[in-house]
Amino acid sequence: MSENLKKLNHNLSEISTWLKFDKIPWLIAGPCSAESEKQVLSIARKLTKSPHVKVFRAGVWKPRTRPNTFEGVGEVGLEWLKAVKAETSLLTTTEVANTQHVELCLDNDVDILWIVARTTVNPFLVQEIANSLKGVDVPVLVKNPINAELGLWLGAIERLYNAGITKLAAIHRGFSTYVRMAYRNNPNWQIPIELKRLLPNLPLICDPSHIGGRREFIEPISQTALDLGINGLMIETHNDPEKALSDSKQQITPSVLMKLLDKLRARNTAITDEQVKRQIARLRAEISHADSQIIQDLAERMKWVEEIGKLKQEHNISVLQINRWEHLLKDHMAKAKQLGLESEFIKAVFELIHAEAVKRQL
């Protein structure tokens, strides 16, 4: 970890100083978009029945891909959030994409701001928002950028910290991909895991609504997040999802949310049972031994790769032998399947190995 990240991690405010919760998972819930005062109040009243829900969310500005679609109600929605705050015990949050949004939210006493994924991807906009927040004591949540780039996510967090914001948290909402898949956005769990490794004191929140894109995926994605030790969830909740003006397929009703919370199983982050601790230590030792063997085998493989590279150079043979590579990859994936390993996992591993092998032969 760099010195800057160490300092940032050390100075982050404990989440308990700005968000009180005694139930795991703790939730940020509410509609994708604020559509009317009646709508937001109706949803908020129902959400107060759950001890898990601590923050009410509703987008008032909605960045849409194409024009002439519903782009949020705008500033009037902030008045509705004030009404929610006045009537319920819930804190309020909405997304901000520019300095004007920030100023309006602060003027209307929005408790928590979050930076939307399409803004996180733009360092210029993030810096402008950070500048507008200097001297302001407000929590800010940072969604991951739409593309799978950890650096942009970290950079946005650093820019806000440099502006004096220490009440920070990250929201994992998945990453856009051209590859067709069941989920709306690829979870790429290794990226939020790496973020947590670099900034262990940074609270991490999972947004299963945006990752899944469909309401039936919310429960399994939420459980995966809990299994990974992510204790905060942001779940889009609407009183009539089918008629929602935005993202109707990924929203659930408050009653469905309550049932979902009953099914989710929170995980202990600390190992307290001594017998279990010893068993895990023994298994970890076996894993470490296997890891060491993998590293030794890779080193030996690269030694032979370099020998082949010398021969190819001596005889003026192209480094990349695409037919050989395709045959090798197909064979490895078939063997992986026989051994109960995911073919795509093995494919990804050997693509990295092959890339390194080609580089060593050049």
N, C-alpha and C positions, 0 to 999 in steps of 0.2 A: 504494500500500500504506500502511495506517495505521501510526502509530508503534508501536502495540502488536504488530501483525503483524511489523513489521520486527525488533523486539526478539526476538520468539518465533523467527522464522526464523534470526536470527543465533545464538541460544543453543541451538538443537537439537543434540543429540549426533550426531556422525557415525555412520552405521549400522555402520561397520567397528569401532566401539568396543564394540558389543554383539552383533554378528552377523557371524561370519567366513564369507566365501564367495569362491570363485574361479571359479565357473561361472555364466554367465547363460543362462537365468533361474535364480535361486535359488528354492527351493521350501519352502513350509510344506505338509506333506501328512499325511494320516491320515484316519480315519473321521469321518463327520458326528457320530456318537455312540460313546462307549466303551460296549461291550455286555458285555464280560467281560475278565478279565485275559489269558486265552488269546488272545482276538481281537486286543487292542491289541499284545501282544508279537509275535504272528505277523506282523502288518502292519508293525510297526516294523523287525523283522529284515529283511524284504524291502526296505524303503525305504532301509536303510543301504547297499544296493548301488549307489545312485545318488549321484554327487558333487554333484548339484544340490540334494538334499534336506538341509536344515539344521535344520528344526524339525518335530517331530511334534505334530500337532493331534488333539484329540478332545474333543467336547463332553460334559461330565458333567451339566450342567443344560441342558435343552432347552426354551426357551419355545415352547409350542405354541398354536395359535389356539384350539383347543377342548379341554375337559377330557376325562379318561378316555382319553387317548392316551399313548404313551410320552413321558415328560418327562425322560428321562435317569436314570442310576443313582445320581446324587448323589455324596456325599462319598467313598464307597468307590472311585469312579473315580479319585480323586486318588492313591490308593495304587497303582493300576495305572500311572499316569503316572510315579510314582517308580520303579517296576520297569523301565519303558521307559528312563528316564534312567540307571538303574544298569547296565543291560545294553548299551546302545548309546551312540553318541557324539552322539545327537540331543538338542537342547534340547526342552523341552516347552511347550505352550501350551494354554489352554482359555479359554472365554468366561466372563465374569463379568457379572452383571446387578444385583448389589446389594453392600452392604458385607460381608455375611456370606460371600458367595462370595469376595470379595477376601481376607478374613482366613483362610479355609480354604486358599486357594491359596498364600498366603504361608507359612502354617504347614507346608504340604506341599512347599515348595521348587519350585513351578511357576516356570519361568524367565521366561515372557512371558505377559502377560494380554491378552485382547482384549475390547473392549466391543461387544456384539452390537447389530445395527441397531435392534432394538425398544427398546433402552436409550438409544442415541444420540439418539433422537427426544424423550427426556424430560430436559430440563435439570436438574430436581430430582434425579433418580436419578444423573445424571452428576456433579453437584456432590457428592452424598453419597459416591460412589466416589472422587472426587478428594480429598475431605477425609480419607478412610480411607487414602489413599496418601501423605499428607504425611510427608516424612522417609524414604520408602522408595525405594531405587534399583532400580526394576524397569522394563523396557520395557513400553509399553502400545500396542496396536494399536487403532485406532478405525475401526469399520465405518461406512460412510455410513448416514444415517437411511433408514428404509424409503420415505419420501417424498422427492421431488426438491427438497431444500432445502439449498443450500450453507451457509447461515447456521447451521443446526443442526450440521452437520458441523464447521465452523470453531469454533463455540461450544464443542463438546465438547473439541476439541483445546486451545483456549485455557484451559478450566477445569482440565484436567489439567496444562498448563504452569504455570498460576498456583499449582498445588499443589506445584510443584517437580519435576515429571516432565519431563525433557528427552529421554529415550530414547523417542521417539514415531514412529509410522508410521500411515498411513491405508490402509484396505482398501476398495477399490471393489467392491461386490457387486451393483450395479444397484439400480433403484428400482421399487417397486410401481406398477402401473398398472391401471386398470379396462379399458383397451383390450386386446382379445385380440390376442396376438402370438405369434410362434414361441418367443421366449425367455420364461423364467419372470419375469425382471425386466428392465426396459428399461435398457440400458447408459448412455444419456445421457452419452456420452463427454465432452461439453463441460463437464460439471460437475467430474469429476476433473481435466480439463485446466485449468480455472479455479482449482481448489484448488492445483495445482502452480504456476500462475503467481503466486498470492499467497504461497505458501510453497515456493519452489524447493528448499530444503534438506530438506523433509519427504519421507522415503521413501514411495513409493506402491506398493501391492500390489494385484493384480487377483485377484478370486475368480470364475473362469469357471464354477465349479460352480453357484453361486447365480445368476449372471446367466443362464446357459443353462437350468438346470433339467433338462437331459437330457444324458446323457454324450456324445452325438454332437456337441454344440455346444462342448465343452471345447476342442478343438484350434483351431478358427477364432477363438474369442474370445481364447484365449491368444496366438495369433499377432498378432491386432489389438493387444493390449496391448503386445507386444514392438515392433510397428511404431511405436507411440506413445512408445516409450522407457520403458515400465514394465517394470522388470527383475525384480520379485518376483511370484510367483504363489502362491495358496493353492488347492490342488486336493484335493477329498475323495476318499479312497482307502480301499477296503474289500476284504477278502479274498473276500467273497461278496455283491456289491452287491444282487443280486435278493432276498436274505434280510435286508437291512439293516433295522433297526427304525425308521429315519428317513431320508427323502430318498433312497430306493433308486435312483430313476431318474437321479440326477445324480452317482453315485459310480462310480469305475472301479477295476479291480484294479491292484495294484502292477506287474504285467507289462505291462498296457496303458499305464500311466503311463510306464514306461521307453521303450516304443515311441514314445509321443507326444513325449517329450523329444528323441528322435533326429530327429523331423521338424521341430521348431520351429527357427526361424532368429532368432538374436539380432541386433539392429541396433546399429551404432556410433552413439553419441550425438555424437561429435566428428567434424568434417569435416577429414581430414588431407591428402587428395589435392588439390594446388593447382589442377590443371586442373578437377576436379569442383567445387571451391570457386568458381572463376571462372564456370563454367556455371550453378551455382545462383544466384550473385550476379546474373547477367544475367537469369535467369528471374524472380528476386524483384523486379528493377527493373520488369519488364513487369507483374507482379502489382500492384506499388505504383501503377503508372500506371493500371491498370484500376480499382483501389480508389478512386483519386482521381476518376476519371470517374464511378464509381457514386455517390460522395458529392455531386458536382456535380449529377448527374441527380436525385438525391433532393431536393436543395435546390430545384431548379427545379420538381419535381413538387409540393412542398409550397407553393410560391408560387402555383401554379394552384389547389391545393386551397383555400387561403385566399380566393382570388377567388371560387370557387364557394360557399364558406361565406357570404360577404357577400351574394351573390345570394339564397341560400336564406333568410337572415334577413330581407332586404328584402321578400321575397315570401311570408314565413310558410310555408316549405317544411321538412319534417322533414330533419334532418341525415342520418340513416341511411336509405339507399335500398336495401333488402335485395335486391330483384330485380336492380338494377344491380350490386351487389356479387357476387352469385352468378354472374351472367353473366361478369363480369370475371375472377373467380377461375377459372372453368371454362376460359375462353379462355387465361389465362396458363398453366395446367397443361397444356393441349393443346400450346401452343407449346414449353413446356419439354421435353415428351416428344419432340417433333420434333428438338430440338437436343441430345438425349442427356442431359438433366438429369432428376433424380429429381423426380417430380411432388410428392411430399410435402415435399421441400425447398423448392420454389418456393411451395407452399401456406403453409408456415410463415413464409417471408420476407414474403410479401404480406399475411398476417394481421397481422404486426407493422406493416407500412407502413399498412395500412388502419386499425388501431387508432390510430396517430399522426394519420392524416388526419382521423378522426372527432373526436379530441380538439381538433385545431386549428380545427375548424369550430364547436365548442360556444361 
